[in-house]
Amino acid sequence: MPTSEFELIQRCFVDQGLGFARAGVELGIGDDCALIAPLAGEMLAVSLDTLVAGVHFPLGSLSPLDSSAAAPALIANRALAVNLSDLAAMGAAPLAFTLGLTLPHDDAQWMSEFARGLLPLARQFDCPLIGGDTTRGPLAITIQVHGSVNALRAPRRSAARAGELICVTGTLGDAAAALQLIGAESHLGRRLAFSREPNNSDSDYLRSRYFAPSPRVAFARAAAPFMGACIDLSDGLLGDLGHILAASGVGARLDTLTLPFSPALSNTLDPEQCELAALSGGDDYELCFTAAPTDLSAVRDCAAALGLPLSVVGEIETQKGLRLSRGAEPIESPPSAYQHF
């Protein structure tokens, strides 16, 4: 007798502990709706992302043994991480998430491994699964996260002001290189030119940066009072910083010599290819934010307390548009930003 949808959900998600209890979740999996409440004095922050096979992770069969497909646990980790990163960009604390899962067929083993990939990150961020839906169709994962945020301290995209510094967390460009290593297409729309084949250590690091990005929730919660505008880097620094500039009605200058690269990326690509990956590669899920020069020390202290690298890469200006340079040398034809359509 075929396994029913509800039996699969019970076995693969509920029984594995994804619906754990936490403060703020009044009712989780089991009813027509979940009931959640933000923390006292805060507002609800909500974000949703869909990951489609062949677009947001390598396309292949549902078998975890298929070398052309990403392992289910890796897909799960990435799907939840990129949504938690959206909460970080608003300075929000995670509360819970819902899951919409579209599968070509009811593969209990795949779903069980997928659920096991969700659990560590859900536990780490105290963000239980509170409901969702499963349906038949081409492989796609939709996750909606719910968080709690002080609305007066949420760093909105429209809050950048001339004279503020442009900062980024972590390192940029790693995910674009990882996508090339696994044979998938990055936001660049073209291949990077590796200066040398990465060794096993560099390859493992780059892949981990794609499949297991680190949502900067703790940093954002601490640094939010000192931020102007903020966005997470999903489409590449050019495109995402452009969203801040458009929403704030300002411009910026950016010095590509200040872009932060990991040793693994620098070992693999020459400087101009590192620059291309950082500006247009996307999928890094670091934070790009603005801060007044007088608040930079406080922001650096927040990052240092977490062992998180922080780089100043430019400055907000009154004149609209984004101006790029390599030190004193202007870049006349910058690479284009990623477009979803």
FIKOLPA-59163 format. One record per residue: x, y, z of N, C-alpha, C, O, CB in turn. Coordinates in pm, whole numbers, plus 50000, padded with zeros to 5 digits. Atoms other than C-alpha are relative to their C-alpha. Glycine has a CB too. Layout:
XYZXYZXYZXYZXYZ...
END
This chain:
500864988050000500005000050000500895012450000501795013350083499035000150124499164988150007501515034049904499945008050130498925008350198499575008849883499944991549883502615056850184499255013049973499425019149868501475002950039500764987750020500265086350232500885012150028501935011250091498765000250091499274987449976501395122550235500185002450149501255006750193499255012049935499944996949858500595125350605500944990350073501594994250170498624999450062499065009649941502525093750692501445004049971502315002950057499724985849948498664995550036505555106950503500425011950085501545012450135500085003649851499704988249919505375140350685500294996050144501255000850204498835010049995499815004549862505015122951021501344993150017502104996150109498874990650042498795008049987507865098550961501265008149972502255006950044499934988249905498774993550047510315121350781500275013450067501425017850073499935002149852499784986849942509765154550957499645000750148500465005150229499205010249924500424998949860507785152151281500804990550088501324994550192498494997150014499315009949917509375119951410501505002950013502144998250107499814986249943498584996649990512845133951340500245012350087501395016550103500575002449862499854989549901512185162451581500025014149947500405023250020501234997850074499974986650056511835192151346498925009250057499035021450048499874999349850501074991849944508635203551517500185002850147499205003350221498684993449978499734998149858510325210051851499355012950052499075022249976501515000450025500674988649938508775234752096501005011350027502185008950052499314995850131499214988449959510055269952159499055011350037497895011449995500985004449887500814988449963508785302452311499645007849875500475009749786500755009050101500464992450114506725322352065499224991849900498494997349817501155006349932500805008950084505275291851887498924993950087499184985050168500904988949932501115004749917501865285952040499454986749949499004978550028498895010450004500525012150061500825258451796500794997249873500905005949786498485001149970499185003550115502975240051543499284990949903498134993249867501274993650046500535009250100502435211151303498774992650053498744988450168501084989949958501145008349963499035194051307498655006449976497664999249959500104996350141501274993150025496335220551256500035006649862501045006149792499725010550110500074993150128495195240150952500975011749993501495014949887498595004949973499054988949991497355269251068500864998350125500424992550224499275013750002499174998849880500255273651306499685013350067499185022550003501524999049966500214987649925500005300351576501345004350058501934997150140498934998150113498734995049949503095321351643499815014350049498935021650003501104999349890500074986649942503685352851846501415005650009502294999050064499324999950140498674993949986506655376651816500295003250145499385003650228500125012649915499624996649864508585385752128499355013250041499015021449956501535001050013500664987949949507105412852349500725012549951501945013549960499954999850155499424987550047507625447252200500624999349862501225009049817501015004750096499405001550132508725433551861498914996949896497774994049930501064988750001500925002850110507105428451519500444987249930501564982549946499955011849901499725012150075506895397951295500745003449871500315012349797498694992349970499254998750126509475395751014499804987049921500014976249976501535002950025500335011850080508555371950728500745000749867500795011249803498464999149977499335000750130510545360750423499824986249940499704976350013501525003550013500225012650069510115333550161500964998949880501165008649807498534998849953499165002950116512495317749907499644986449943499314977150017501505000650038500205012850068512015290249651501304996049932501925004149863498845000849896498825005650065514915268249538499534989449901498854979949939501004994150104500435008950107514385250449207501174991749951502264997049930499385008049884498955009050049516385220149091500485004749864499675007949776499494985549992499434995750127518735229548810500215014949990500865019749897499144995549889499814985549996518575266548901500755003950127501735011350121498645007349994499414996449872519445268949270500824988750063501474990950165498925004150095499115011049962521115235049313500064990449883499164990449800499514992850131499805008450119522425208649069498824990749973498284984550064501264991750015501125008350043519745190248873500464985649983501544983049931499395005349870499725014250019519665152448881498804992050047497744997850073501284995750076501115008149947517495123448993499915002250150500755009050208500194985049966500144998649855516275121249350500944990950077501024991950199498584997150041499125009349930518805094149430501205007350058501865014949987500464988949907498824993749941521485105549677501304994749940502365000649962500004998050150498825005850062523895083349480500275005849861501305002849801499864985049990499854994250133523405103249159501005011550006500755021550074498635004949945498954989949993526595123549103499585013249938500245023449960501244994949933500444987550063524655149248899499025007650088498545018250049499354997049866500944993549909522445158249197500695002650133501514994650178498744991450020499504997249867523295174949527499324990750100498154987350083499785014950038500565008749897522785152949833498835007250069498895019350090501094996150104501194993849940519365159049996500315008350125499745019050143499004989450036499674992649879520915169950328500665013349969500435023250039500914991750090499364987650040523035196250152498975009949947499025021849979501084997449896501074991450053520025209849964499195005850115498875017750115499084992049904500804995549887518075211850290500725010750080500135021050114499654988150091499234990449923520825229850477500045013549929499845024049990501434994850024499944987650077521195255350199498645007049995498575019250010500494997149857501344994150011517425260550163499615007750126499055018650118498974989249971500354993249876516995269450529500975011550027500565022150074500014990250117499004989649972520245289350554499725012849923499855023749979501394994949965500204987850080519395313350270498795007850050498755020050036499834996549852501154993149943516065321250434500355006650134499915017750161498844990350019499564994149875517635326950775500865012349974500875021750054500774989750083499184988450036520035350750601499135012349975499545023550005500844996849876500924988750019517045372350501499595006050134499485018250147498754995449922500324994949867516085374950868501185008050056500995018450118499634988550095498814992849953519665385050949500065014049941500425023550010501274992249966499934987050067519455413250694499065010250062499255022350044499694998349854500934991049932516575427950896500275000850150499525007350224498564995449977499705000049857518205422251235499004992150081498814994950199500055013950050501075007649935515495396851319500514987050061501454980850010498884997049900499715012849937515675366951550499054989549944497844991949942499885001050156500895010450054514325334451395499014995150105499334993850223500824988349948501045005949915511065320851538499624986049952499564976750032498775009050003500505012750053509915292651306500025000649849500235011249791498574997050053500095000150146509615281650944498964990049953498634980450022501364996949938500885009450068507185264750707500704995249873501605001849821498635006549966499325006550112508135241750419499004995549895498054988349927500834988150049500745005350113506605236150077500944991549916501934996749864499375011449915499105009350068508155205549911499294993649881498284986849896500504988950099500545006050122507445195549550500964989349952502144992049929499785010749889499175011550035508735160849453499404992649880498184991849867500154990450120500515007950113508475140249133499264987450044498324983049977501134996249908500685011849946507475110049344500304999150149501185006150199500444987049926499895000749854507155099749710501174991250041500994979450071498694994750061498765006849964510745089849789500275002250149500815012650187501205005049913499884998549855510755083950166501455001350043501765008950135499354988150071498594999149963514525078950180500545014049973501255019750056500834989649923499544986650034515185112150002499455010250101500175018950149499585003849856500614990649906512725130450227500604998950139500785009050207498504997750007499425001949868514215115250541501395006350008501725012750108500094985150033498674993850002517735126050442499895015249990500705022450048500834994549885500244985650009516405160350349499665005650138500195016050178498855003049900500384995549866514815163650694501205000050094501345009150176498894991150056498805000449915518065153050862500925011849970501645016450058500754986749979499204988450034519775181250674499445013050056500195022550078500115001149852500634988149943517285206650810500255001150151500405012250203498514999849973500055000049854517515196551175501155007650067500875015650157499984986050049498934992949927521015209051278499865015249996500045021850097501354996049943500134985550012520425244251145498755004950074498775015450137499955004249852501214996349928516875245251282500275000650150499815009850218498864990149970499655000249858518225235851625500965011350035500795017950138500624986550037499004989649973521175259851602499345013650017499745021550103501035000549887500644986949996518855289351539498664999750072497895009350065499815005149860501245001349922515985276751758498805003649914497975011949952500045008950126500994996550103513725277451453499294987349953499714981249854500685007249879500665012550033511295247951442499135000749876498715011549834499164995650116500965001350109509205235751150498595000150059498314992550152500254987049917501344998849942505565245751215498904996749901497724998349933499805013950053501025003750096503795234150899500525000849858501695003749835498785008950016499614999350139503815233050521499114991549911497944989149942501434995749984500785007450098502725212650222500944991849914502084995849890499155009549913499265008050097503945184949992499094997749879497884996049893500484986550061500765002350122502895180149632500894993649895502114993449910499405013249947499265006850105503915161749315500325009949887499475017849846499214987949947499594991450110505885179449042501515000649993502184993250064499415014250017498554998550009509405190148941500585004450135499975012350207500385010249890499404997849869511755191449240500205014850030500905021849957501334992750009499864986349955511475224849423499725000650150498904993150203499045009549923500154998349855511755236149784499685014550029500415023549988501294995750075500374986549957509975266549926499975000450151499304992450216498625004249941499984998249855510705278250279499605014350033500095023849972501404996650059500344986849947509075307050461500445000550146500064992150227498475003049987499544998349862510795319250776499245011350066498835021050002501535002750004500654989749919509215339351053500975003850111501574995250175498624995050059499104995349897511235360851288499385011350080498285015950051501315004549940500474989549911510885387151557501055011250000502245008750016499754994650144499064989050013512405422051526499425012750063498225015250059500345002549852500374986649953512345455851695499915008949878500935011749815501035005650105500214992650124510875476551413500785013049996501115017949888498535002849982499264987449997512695507851529501494997949972502215007449943499825006850135498575002750021516075490251488500254991749875501404988349846500584992850121499835008150120515455470451168500715008349892500225019049857498634994749947499244992250099518065481950910499424998549859499844989549786501464995650001500695001050129515875487850603500905004549885501835012349905498725008350002499224996450119517255491050250499955015049971500865020449910499504992349879500214985850033515955526650231500705009550096500495021650088498535003149998499454991649893518035539450524501435004649978502015010750068499934992550129498634995650026521435545850359500055015149982499165021049921500584992949875499844985750009522705581550386501415003549953502374996449983499715006650135498704995750050525525600250214500985001750116500635006950222499875013349921498974999349897528775598050410500164987250078501184985350144499705011150093499875012949931528065563450551500974991049925501124991949804498624993150015499085009750058530595535950493499254987549959498264983750022501114996550100500595012650047529715504350298500864988650053502074988150027499904999549843499275011049936530695472950489499444986649953498274985649917499915001150154500455013650027530535435750415500604990650103501724992750149500394995549857499505010249909530885405850643500684988849919500414987149800498854994250086499435012150059532995375050570500825002549876501495012749862498924990549968499294999150128534465368750226499014998149886497954992249905501144989449993500915000150115532925371649880500604992049885501824991149871499695014449955499585006950121533065350949561500164985150012500294978249911501265005649955499765014349981533455316449714498944991349935499254981149874500074996950148501105008250051530035303649610500044998949848499724988449793498665005750045499925000450146530535313049245501054989949954500834982649857500345014049943498975009850033533745292749236499524985850030499814976549955501295002950078500525013249964531995263849412499054994749894499094982949859499305000550135500955004250102529235262949152500734994749876500284985049814499095011649961499245004850114531825259148879500614986350029500684977649941501095010049963499405012749963533485230749069498994988549992499354977349955500575000850142501005010850002530205211349092499274999449867498324991749851499005002050113500555000950135529375217848728498675006949982497925003649890499864985949962501264992550011526485241848787500295014149954501435018849963499255000050135499844986450050525915276448643499795010150111498805009450184499035002749884500144989649899526495306248867499265011949940498875011649824501385004450054500654987750047524905340748841500835007149894500315015949825499755009350116499154993350098527855350948624499544997749857499715006349771501424995350016500405003450136526405333448320501174996149912500994993749793499275011449938498815004550073529955324248216500974993950099500814995450220500675011849922499085007449915532825303848350501125009150050501605017949979500584988149926498814993649946535545316848576501234993049944501184981249912499994999850155498745005850049539125311348461500874996550120501545005250176500755009949902499185004249887540805290948734501485001649966501934997249860499694985450039498564998950022544485299948768500694986850030501764983949977500595011250086499525013649976545035265248908498854991750057497924997150116501234999950098501045009049947542935234948999500095000050152501174997750206500164985649943499944999649853541985237849368500364986550060499934976150010498675004750057499705012549929543445212149606498774995850079497765002950081501245001850094501185005549931541115190849818499515009350110498305011150128500334986350059500394991249890541165214850112499275012449948498235016150002501235004150081500654988150056540335245449901498664996549936497695003949950500915006849897501245004350064537705226249705498914997650104497775001850086500234987349917500985002749895535985214250024499505012950063498315014350092500614990950109500404987349939535995249350167499035007549909498005012449954501245008850030500854992850093534505265049855498624993649990497615000749989500655000749863501305006950007531775238549832499185002550125497965004350118500214985049980500734997749875530895243450197499415014150004498355016250062500924997950122500514986350002530475280750136498755001249913497955010349933501085009549950501224999950081527835272849873498884992350070497774997550084500284994049862501065008549945525935244550042499705003250147498615000150195500404985549988500224997149858526345256750401500385014450033501275016750115500804990350087499724986149965526345294850406499635002450146498784995550202499225009849908500204997249858526435309850755499115012350018499595023650000501365002150071500854988349978523435332050831500575008750113500855003750222498554995650035499334991249903524835362351015499015006050099499005018050123500745011349926501074995549911521945364251258500565006350127500145017250166499094988350036499464994849873524005369051577500665013549979500495022750060501004990050060499364987250027526075396651422498975010949975499075021850032500944998949879500994989950034523065414951280499205004450122498885016250137499064994849892500754996549879521185413351609500825009550088500285018850147499614987450080499154991549917524175428851787500285013449934500325023750003501314993050030499554987950070525095454451520498865008649947499105019949904500894996349887501134992650058521585465451410499905014550049499575023249968498724992850031500134986049957521605496951630500995009449932500805021649933500195000950150498974991750061524685509151442499954999749847500775005949780501374995550047500125001250145523555500351087499075010649944498135014950011499504986149962500964991950073521945523250833499094990849921498024987149970500715010049906500725009650083520725500850550500724986650002501914986150034499855005149855499385013350002521365463350515499284991249899498084992649876499964993550142500555009950093520865435450261500904987850004502104989150030499895005749854499135011750009522085399750232500394997949853499635001249762499314987250058499425000950134524245391249930499634986849935500334976849951501525001750006500445011950071522325366349720500315000749851500644990649789498514998050020499834998450144522695380649368501345006049961501595008749843498905008649946498714993750027526195395149399500015014250054498975020650062500314999949851499894986849936527505427349553499475011249910498825020449960501455002750036500484989450089526765448549244498485001350004497945012250022500474997449857501464999750005523115439049225499385003450132498445011450138499484987049953500634998149870522355438349595500285013950058499395020150116500474989350097499724986349959524145470849679499155009649916498695019949966501515003349985500854991750086522235485349383498595001350055497965011850038499944994249861501334999249940518975476949563499985010350114499025017950128499564986150053499914990249893520105497349864500045014249943499335023149990501244997550087499864986750059521105526749645498675004849942498295016449959501085000049892501284996250060517785526349459498965003350107498245013250095499484988749910501004997849896515685523549774500305012650080499385019250129499944988050094499604988649919517655551049949500145012949919500265023749977501304997150070499864988250084517915574649651501375006450007501505018650002498995010050038498634995249989521705577349681500894992649901500424983949828500544998350144499005007150081524865566249498501124995250089501054996250211500555009149887498885005349921528145550849603501244998849915501174998249792499644986450061498765004050064531755545349520500524987550071500374986050192501065011650004499565013149950533305511049563501404997349948501654998149828499024988749957498625003250038537005502049562500174984950003500144978850111501035007050094499935014650005537425466149443501264994450065501324982550095499924995349856498795004849931540905464249599499744997050147500554990550213501125010449988500345002549859539175463349938499074988050016498734984450129499355012350061500905011549989536925433449855500704988550072501874985650044499524995549859499375010849923537565404550097499874986449930498774982249896499384999250139499995013250062538575371049945500584989850098501484992950175500835000149867499465010849917539175338050121501314995049941501544996549821498994988450012498785006150053542575321150091499694989549893500434988349795500814993650112500355010450098540835292749904499695006249864500085000749761498804991850049500324993550127539505316849640501255005949937501475004649817498945010850021498774993950052542795335449608500984989649948501754992449856500675008450107499145010950047544605302249567499554994649865500334988649792500034988850102500615006350116542265292949284499855009549881499965005349766498654994550038500264990250105541595325149089501025011550007501535014650115498575005550012499164988049998543735354748984499155011650052497935010450060500595003149857500744989149935542775388749137498795005149922497755007949982500925011450025501144994850076540535400448852498844990149996497684994149993500445003649858501065010149996538625367548851499364999550138498154997350149500564986249961500564998949865538215369949230499035011850006497945010850063501125001750105500844988050003536825404949174498684997349930497625001149979500745011549931501215003350076534365392248912499074991250082497864993650086500364993149869500825009049919533175364149140499335007350115498175004650147500864988550054500544992749886532685388049432498925009949958497915011350026501115007450073500944989750043530875415149235498714994449942497644999949965500665008949899501155004950077528545393749025499674985450022498674980649969500245002349856500205014449986528815357449137498774996350080498064987050044501184993950063501175002949918526155358049409500154987750087501184981050087498814998449912500125011949915525115331049657500934999950121501134989450182500254987849918499114999749883527515342749930499235001050131499684995650232500955011749988500844998349881524775352150181500775006050117500555002550233499414986650040499434991149900527025376150364499105012450008498145013649931501505003949965500764987749986525665409850477500775011749942501985013049964499655002650147499494987250046526255442950301499175010750071497945010650062499935001549842500754990049925525325472750518500785013150003501975013649971499714995150143499364986949985526055509350575500075003650147499254999350228499235010849920499844995449862527285525650894500705013449999501585015949917500804989650084499334987149986528275560550998501444997750045501694988450122499255009150100498605001749956532055564751041500154999850152501034992950205500855011249942499914999649854531455572551409499554987050066499854984550182499185011550053500485012849945529785538451453500844988249955500574976849994498564997749959499225011050055532425518151272500694991950110500744979650101501035005249902499325007249892534315509451591499044990550072499414979250103500605010050100500995008549933531155495951754499644988049913499494976949963498735008050034500315010950093530345475351442501154989949997500934977849999499735005549858498845009050000533875461351435500054991650128500414979950125501325008049985500015007449874533545451651802498984988649995499254977750045499695009450117501035010550014530335432251724500534988549917500314976849951498725005749936499445010450086532125413451446501124992550069501204980350061500495005949869498865006349933535265407051649499564990450109500184980050130500925010750060500515008849894533235392051935499574986549947499554976750021498835006750071500445012450064532025365551688501084993849913500854983549850498755002549918498955004950087535345360751508499665001449853500114993549771500304985650030500504998150136533705374251192500795011049930500845022249980498505003450002499314989550075535795392950932499025010849955497875007849921500724994149878500824988750043534465427550845500865009349916501985012849956499395007550123499224991650091535595449250554499195012349960497995011549936500414992149875500574987750056534895485250452500395000549854501585000649822500495012850078499715001150144534595484950072499615012549921499875013149801499284988049943500404988150074533175519149983499295009950088499305008850210499134996249885500694989349928531145549550078498765004449922498775004849799500955012050022501234994850059527625562350015500215014749964500815022450040498794998450098499864986350048527475594649812498655005649958497704998149934500995000649882501234993550043524815619849720499724997549852498584994949815500075015050026500165002150144525405615949344499554985749973500204976250016501305003049925500555013350024523295586949220500904992149905501684997749829498595001149943499195008950082524865556749050501104993650083501454998550190500605007649882498925007249932527585532249149501285001449919501334997749802499644985050019498724997750065531185541449065501034990550058501264990350179500465014750017499035010149959533815513949077501415004349962501635011049861499684986449937498604997550031537585516749092500844988750058500414981550148500475013650055498965008449939540675495849157501045009550055501945013849983500634989649897499174989549946542415519249392499645013149933498485017349936501504996849981500244987150067542815551849198499544998449855499235008349789501265008350004500345002450141541965535448862498504997049985498034986950036500844988349943501445002750020538285538548758499784987549914500584984549826499325012249933500415011450081536585507548619498875004949910497775007849957499544987750090500954993950093534785519448308498844990749964497724995349943500715004249875501045009550041532855487548223499864989050103500384978050084500324993949861500155010249895531885469148543499164988249952498334989849863499375006150125500845011550036530415434148518498565002650039498295010550129500514987250068501434997849974526645432348515499544991950120500144981850155499164996449876500605007249888524515421748809499094988949950498644989249836499235009550091500875011350035522465389648810498565004549985498075012650064500104988950106501434997650019518915391348675499244986850008499654976949947499735007049864500765012449985516315365448774499224996449875498944984649852499045001250117500775002650122514415369248444500685007049882500205006249769498525004850016
END
